[in-house]
Amino acid sequence: MTIMLEDVDEVVRALRTVLAEEQILTGRADRFNRARVPAPFPVHRWAERVPDVVVLPTSTEQVAAVVKIANGLRVPVVPRDGGTGLTDGAVPLRGGILIDVKRMNQVHELDLANRTVTVGTGINMLKLNEYLAPYGLFYPDDPASYPCSLVGGRIGTSGWSLIGARYGHTRDLVLSFDHVLPTGDIMHVGDGIGRKVSKSSSGYQLKHLFMGHQGTLGIATRATLKLFPKPEAELSPFWAFDNYDDAYACTGALARAGVATFAGAVLFDEHKVAYLRRDDEAYIPQPTDVRALVCAAMYGWDDEVRVGGKRLFRIAKEHGARYLGDEISEGDWAARHDRYATPLHGRTKDGQVVPMSWHCEDAAINYSALPSVTKAWHEIVADLRRRTDVFDDWGMFAYTSGSTGVDYLTEIDVGIWEQQLDDRAWAMWVDAKRRLARVALDHGGSISACHGSCREGEVDLVPEELGRGFDVMLDIKRTLDPNNIMNPGKYLLDRAYPQEG
């Protein structure tokens, strides 16, 4: 479906009927700058992922007009927000029109009585919270990419928040939104017809259908979000352990303690501690005798956090924890967003420092399965590392997903020497991703808790994970996007169109 060069002029002429000239970009730099996401990809193949045209709409109506043109001309459309996604949702696989929503970044309404805000989906959480701060409010969607990811991308990926155990994740925090369908029709989804209603039993729960689709079912353009009182106090103690087993047991106990201000716990395994100590400038170096780490975050009023903190400190001590002090704790928690802005490097097998890009593979894993998944995943990456210097093991995190600790966002970080990522190494990586996903499924987990699963490798197992549900996905895709223009090539949804799949 990639549009051919002679067709680009026709597309541009059509776009000029609904957009101003300066909203249509065809230059090489404008297009290549929007072909990239943080996840590594073979450098010599970047040209496969470049859009033919970039547009910069400023309203829902303009987005709808562009999509109608694309649908009429059968041209692929790819929505792009912050471009921070790690599974290629924002990457055009077949050229076409890339819709960059960053100019749709207005605050349309702040409703102090109902404690909501309505925004254009091109705004990011940092800017939104700067706006909300004078009112004593904040929007608690807190990904690692917080300073640069946008509300629209969070909706398209159904993002995961680092403090979601306290406030919920994107799916919980977005009350409703305007959405442009692949045909160019505009709809509003929420609970019922309400824009500021959080619970309804009218009809199907369509809001969730249009979250996390990785841009394959349309584009969110304007969203109404829940707000919370800006926390008066944050407490984020980092505790050191002599071994992984004690740290693992402590993490579960913290998550199950039922402390109301508990915003999340993070378990760092020995590989992660070694990497932080060795190579990650964003973190304060840990003492040399530390073998595993646990962080717990609490948010709320000062008197609530102080009391809850005492309980969690007591639990940690019972599990053999050593508190690392205020400087390391506050500094390392504050650094949780810095990874996207930090120059990265890794090590070859002989210890040479080389530039490496970061890839993170994630899954949703039950607490009881964490130790065996951790072991299996490191063995897969160790196998890669034995075969080539292109990969480095940067260790694993496990984050609580909710306040009960039933499942964890479990991720392994892999350094990839992108400049050396030739076709042979890429094939190794794709196979490794497939094996990582297999481990997640074999342990009763989900392939992804956070980033989605559009990339080669893990996407192969999506039909197996969803079973009959994948067939329903194909039915929905075919019905809503009859011409397969919306972000084609993702999630194996081409199978909805027999002539393409």
C-alpha positions in Angstrom: 0.0 0.0 0.0 3.0 2.3 0.1 2.2 5.3 -2.1 4.4 5.7 -5.2 6.4 8.9 -5.9 4.1 10.0 -8.7 1.2 9.8 -6.3 2.7 12.0 -3.6 1.9 15.1 -5.6 -1.8 14.0 -5.8 -1.9 13.5 -2.1 -0.3 16.9 -1.4 -2.7 18.6 -3.7 -5.6 17.0 -1.9 -4.1 17.9 1.5 -3.9 21.6 0.4 -7.7 21.7 0.3 -7.9 21.2 4.1 -4.5 22.4 5.5 -2.4 25.4 5.1 0.9 25.1 3.1 3.0 25.3 6.3 1.1 22.3 7.8 2.3 20.0 5.0 5.9 18.8 5.1 7.6 16.8 2.4 11.3 17.6 3.0 13.7 14.7 3.7 14.7 15.9 7.2 11.1 16.5 8.2 10.2 12.9 7.2 13.3 11.1 8.5 13.1 12.9 11.8 9.7 11.2 12.3 10.8 7.7 11.3 12.7 7.1 14.5 11.7 5.7 17.9 14.0 4.8 20.8 13.9 1.1 20.1 17.0 0.1 18.1 16.6 -0.9 14.4 19.3 -1.7 11.8 20.7 1.6 10.7 21.0 0.5 7.1 17.3 -0.2 7.0 15.9 3.1 8.3 14.8 4.1 4.8 12.1 1.4 5.0 10.3 3.4 7.7 10.0 6.9 6.3 6.7 8.6 5.7 6.0 10.2 2.3 4.3 13.3 3.7 4.0 14.8 7.2 1.1 16.9 8.3 0.6 19.1 11.4 -3.1 19.5 12.1 -4.4 21.9 14.8 -7.9 20.5 15.3 -10.0 17.4 15.4 -11.7 18.6 12.2 -8.4 18.9 10.4 -7.4 15.4 11.5 -10.7 14.0 10.3 -10.3 15.8 6.9 -6.8 14.4 6.4 -8.0 10.9 7.3 -10.9 11.1 4.9 -8.5 12.1 2.1 -6.3 9.2 3.0 -9.2 6.8 3.0 -10.4 8.0 -0.3 -7.0 7.7 -1.9 -6.2 4.4 -0.1 -3.0 6.0 1.5 -1.6 4.7 4.8 -1.9 7.0 7.8 0.2 6.8 10.9 -0.5 8.9 14.0 2.6 10.2 15.9 2.6 11.9 19.2 5.8 12.0 21.3 7.4 9.1 19.4 8.7 7.6 22.6 7.1 4.2 22.1 9.3 1.1 22.1 7.4 -1.2 19.8 7.2 0.8 16.6 3.5 1.9 16.9 4.5 5.4 15.7 6.8 4.1 12.9 5.4 4.1 9.3 6.0 0.7 7.9 4.5 1.5 4.5 5.1 5.2 4.0 2.0 7.3 3.5 0.9 10.3 5.6 2.2 10.8 9.1 -0.1 12.9 11.3 2.0 14.7 13.9 -0.3 16.0 16.6 2.1 18.2 18.5 0.3 21.4 17.6 -2.8 20.1 19.3 -1.4 20.9 22.7 -3.9 23.4 24.2 -5.6 23.2 27.5 -9.3 23.6 26.5 -11.0 23.6 29.9 -10.0 23.3 33.6 -13.0 22.2 35.7 -12.1 22.8 39.3 -15.5 21.7 40.6 -15.4 18.3 39.0 -11.6 18.2 39.1 -11.0 17.4 35.4 -9.0 19.0 32.6 -9.7 18.8 28.9 -6.7 19.0 26.6 -5.5 18.5 23.1 -3.8 15.2 22.9 -0.5 16.8 21.7 0.2 18.1 25.2 2.7 16.2 27.4 2.3 15.4 31.1 5.2 17.7 32.2 3.7 20.8 30.5 0.3 19.9 31.8 1.4 19.6 35.4 3.3 22.9 35.1 -0.1 24.4 34.1 -1.9 22.7 36.9 0.6 23.4 39.7 -0.8 26.8 40.7 -4.2 25.2 41.3 -2.7 22.5 43.7 -3.6 19.8 41.2 -1.7 17.2 39.1 -2.3 14.6 36.5 -0.5 11.5 37.8 0.3 9.7 34.6 4.0 9.0 35.1 5.9 7.0 32.5 9.7 6.9 32.3 9.3 9.1 29.2 7.2 11.6 31.2 9.0 14.8 30.0 8.5 14.0 26.3 5.6 11.5 25.7 2.2 13.0 24.9 -1.3 12.3 26.1 -2.4 11.0 22.7 0.4 8.5 22.6 -0.5 7.4 26.1 -4.1 6.7 24.9 -2.9 4.9 21.7 -0.7 2.6 23.7 -2.8 2.4 26.9 0.3 3.5 28.8 1.6 2.3 32.2 2.4 4.7 35.0 5.3 4.3 37.5 3.0 5.5 40.2 0.0 3.6 38.9 -0.4 1.5 42.1 -1.7 4.7 43.8 -3.5 6.5 41.0 -4.1 4.0 38.2 -2.7 3.9 34.7 -3.7 5.8 31.6 -6.8 3.7 31.0 -8.0 4.7 34.5 -7.0 8.4 34.3 -8.6 9.2 30.9 -12.3 9.9 31.4 -13.2 10.3 27.7 -11.8 11.5 24.4 -12.7 12.6 20.9 -11.6 10.1 18.3 -11.2 10.1 14.5 -12.0 6.8 13.0 -10.2 5.3 10.0 -13.0 6.5 7.7 -12.6 10.1 9.0 -15.7 10.1 11.1 -15.5 11.7 14.5 -16.8 10.0 17.6 -16.7 10.6 21.3 -15.9 7.7 23.7 -16.1 7.5 27.4 -18.4 6.0 29.9 -21.8 6.4 28.1 -21.9 9.8 26.3 -20.5 11.6 29.3 -17.3 13.6 29.0 -16.7 13.7 32.7 -18.4 10.5 33.9 -16.2 7.7 35.4 -18.8 4.9 35.5 -21.6 3.9 33.2 -23.4 0.7 32.3 -24.8 2.0 29.0 -23.7 -0.2 26.2 -20.3 -1.6 25.4 -17.3 -0.1 27.1 -15.9 1.5 23.9 -13.4 3.7 25.7 -11.2 0.7 26.3 -11.5 -0.5 22.7 -10.0 2.7 21.5 -7.1 2.7 23.9 -4.0 0.6 23.3 -4.6 -0.1 19.7 -1.3 1.3 18.6 -2.9 3.7 16.1 -4.6 0.9 14.2 -8.2 2.1 14.9 -7.8 5.9 14.6 -6.5 8.9 16.4 -7.4 10.5 19.7 -7.6 14.3 19.4 -9.0 15.8 22.6 -9.2 14.2 26.0 -10.8 14.8 29.4 -8.5 13.7 32.2 -8.9 13.0 36.0 -7.0 15.3 38.3 -5.8 14.7 41.9 -4.5 17.0 44.7 -0.9 17.6 44.2 0.9 15.4 46.7 2.2 17.3 49.7 4.9 14.6 50.4 6.8 12.0 48.4 8.8 9.2 50.1 10.9 6.9 48.0 13.2 4.8 50.2 15.8 2.6 48.4 16.8 -0.5 50.3 19.8 -2.7 49.7 19.8 -6.5 50.0 22.5 -9.2 50.1 20.6 -11.4 47.7 17.7 -11.4 45.2 15.5 -13.8 47.2 15.2 -11.5 50.2 14.6 -8.5 47.9 11.9 -10.4 46.0 10.2 -11.5 49.3 10.3 -7.9 50.5 8.8 -6.5 47.3 5.8 -8.8 47.6 5.3 -7.9 51.3 5.4 -4.2 50.6 2.9 -4.5 47.8 0.5 -6.5 49.9 0.7 -4.3 53.0 -2.4 -2.3 52.1 -0.8 1.1 52.7 -3.1 3.7 51.1 -0.4 6.1 50.0 1.6 3.2 48.4 2.3 4.3 44.8 4.5 1.4 43.7 7.5 -0.8 44.5 10.4 -1.6 42.2 12.6 -4.7 42.4 16.1 -4.4 40.8 17.9 -7.7 40.3 21.7 -8.2 40.5 22.3 -7.6 36.8 20.5 -4.3 37.0 22.4 -3.2 40.1 25.7 -4.1 38.4 24.7 -2.1 35.3 23.7 1.0 37.4 26.9 0.9 39.3 28.9 0.4 36.1 27.5 2.4 33.4 24.3 4.4 34.1 25.2 8.0 34.8 21.5 8.8 35.6 21.7 6.9 38.9 23.8 7.5 42.0 26.3 4.7 42.3 25.3 1.9 44.7 27.7 0.6 47.4 29.8 -2.3 46.1 28.2 -4.9 48.5 24.7 -4.4 47.2 23.3 -7.4 45.3 19.7 -6.4 44.8 17.6 -3.2 45.4 14.0 -2.4 46.3 12.4 1.0 46.0 8.9 1.9 47.4 7.2 5.1 46.5 4.6 6.8 48.6 2.6 9.9 47.6 0.0 11.9 49.6 -0.4 14.3 52.5 2.5 14.6 54.8 0.8 13.0 57.9 -0.4 10.1 55.8 2.9 9.4 54.1 4.8 9.6 57.4 2.6 6.9 59.0 2.6 4.7 56.0 6.3 5.0 55.6 6.9 3.7 59.1 5.0 0.6 58.3 6.9 0.0 55.0 10.2 0.6 56.7 9.3 -1.9 59.4 8.4 -4.5 56.7 11.6 -3.9 54.8 13.7 -4.3 58.0 12.0 -7.6 58.7 13.2 -8.9 55.3 16.8 -7.9 55.9 16.9 -4.6 54.1 19.4 -1.8 54.6 18.2 1.7 54.0 20.6 3.5 51.6 19.9 7.0 52.9 18.0 10.0 51.8 20.5 11.2 49.2 20.5 8.0 47.1 16.8 7.4 47.6 15.6 10.9 46.6 18.2 11.1 43.8 17.5 7.8 42.3 13.8 8.2 42.4 14.1 11.7 40.8 16.3 10.1 38.1 13.5 7.7 37.0 12.7 9.8 33.9 16.2 10.5 32.8 16.8 7.4 30.7 15.4 9.0 27.6 17.8 11.9 27.8 20.9 10.0 28.8 23.6 9.1 26.3 23.9 5.3 26.5 26.8 3.0 26.2 27.5 -0.7 26.9 30.3 -3.2 27.0 31.6 -5.7 24.6 32.6 -9.1 25.9 36.1 -8.0 26.5 34.9 -4.9 28.4 35.3 -2.3 25.7 32.9 0.6 26.0 30.9 1.2 22.9 27.8 3.3 22.0 24.7 1.3 22.5 21.0 2.0 22.2 18.5 0.8 24.7 15.8 -1.8 24.1 13.4 -2.8 26.8 11.3 -6.0 26.6 8.4 -6.1 28.9 5.7 -8.5 30.1 3.0 -8.8 32.7 4.0 -11.5 35.1 2.4 -12.8 38.3 4.4 -12.2 41.4 4.8 -16.0 42.0 6.5 -16.4 38.6 9.0 -13.6 38.8 12.1 -15.6 39.9 11.8 -18.3 37.2 11.0 -15.7 34.5 14.0 -13.6 35.6 16.3 -16.6 35.4 15.0 -17.7 31.9 15.2 -14.2 30.4 18.8 -13.7 31.5 19.7 -17.0 30.0 18.2 -15.9 26.6 20.2 -12.6 26.7 23.4 -14.5 27.8 23.0 -16.7 24.8 22.9 -13.7 22.5 25.9 -12.2 24.2 27.9 -15.4 23.8 27.3 -15.2 20.0 28.0 -11.6 19.4 29.2 -8.3 20.9 26.2 -6.5 19.5 24.2 -7.1 22.8 24.7 -6.3 26.5 22.6 -7.3 29.5 21.5 -4.2 31.4 19.5 -6.1 34.0 15.9 -6.4 35.0 13.2 -4.4 36.8 9.9 -5.6 38.2 7.3 -2.9 39.0 4.1 -3.4 40.8 1.2 -2.9 38.4 -1.5 -2.4 41.0 -1.9 -2.0 44.8 -2.3 -5.7 45.4 0.9 -6.8 43.8 -0.8 -9.6 41.8 1.2 -8.9 38.7 4.3 -7.0 37.8 5.5 -5.0 34.8 8.6 -7.2 34.3 11.2 -5.8 31.9 14.7 -6.7 30.8 16.9 -4.0 29.4 19.2 -4.9 26.6 22.0 -2.6 25.2 22.2 -2.9 21.4 25.1 -1.7 19.4 22.8 -0.3 16.7 25.6 0.6 14.2 26.6 -3.1 14.2 23.1 -4.4 14.0 23.4 -6.1 10.6 20.8 -8.4 9.2 22.3 -11.5 10.9 22.3 -9.8 14.4 18.8 -8.5 13.8 17.6 -12.0 13.0 19.2 -13.2 16.3 17.4 -10.4 18.1 14.0 -11.1 16.6 14.4 -14.8 17.5 15.4 -13.8 21.1 12.3 -11.5 21.4 10.2 -14.4 20.3 11.8 -16.6 23.0 11.3 -13.9 25.7 7.6 -13.7 24.8 7.4 -17.5 24.9 8.7 -17.5 28.5 6.0 -15.0 29.5 3.2 -17.0 28.0 4.5 -20.3 29.4 4.4 -18.7 32.9 0.8 -17.5 32.5 1.7 -13.9 31.8 1.0 -11.5 29.0 3.6 -10.6 26.3 3.3 -6.9 27.2 2.1 -4.9 30.2 3.3 -1.6 29.0 4.7 -1.1 25.5 2.5 -3.2 23.3 3.7 -6.0 21.1 3.9 -4.7 17.5 7.5 -5.6 16.8 8.9 -8.6 14.9 9.4 -11.5 17.2 6.9 -11.1 20.0 4.1 -10.1 17.7 4.2 -13.6 16.3 2.7 -14.9 19.6 -0.2 -12.4 19.9 -2.7 -14.7 18.2 -1.7 -17.5 20.5 -2.1 -15.2 23.6 -5.5 -13.8 22.6 -6.9 -17.0 21.1 -10.5 -16.4 19.8 -10.0 -12.8 20.9 -7.5 -12.2 18.0 -10.2 -13.2 15.5 -12.5 -10.6 17.1 -9.7 -8.1 16.7 -9.5 -8.9 13.0 -13.3 -8.5 12.7 -13.2 -5.1 14.4 -10.3 -3.9 12.3 -12.0 -5.0 9.0 -15.2 -3.3 10.1 -13.8 0.0 11.2 -11.0 0.3 8.7 -12.3 -1.3 5.5 -9.4 -0.1 3.4 -6.6 -0.9 5.9 -5.2 2.6 5.9 -4.7 3.1 9.6 -1.2 2.2 10.6 -1.1 -0.9 8.4 1.4 -3.7 9.2 1.0 -3.6 12.9 -0.3 -6.4 15.2 -0.6 -8.8 12.3 -3.9 -7.1 11.5 -3.2 -7.4 7.8 -4.7 -10.9 8.3 -8.1 -9.1 8.4 -7.7 -8.5 4.7 -7.0 -11.8 2.9 -5.6 -10.1 -0.2 -2.9 -8.5 2.0 -2.3 -10.9 4.8 
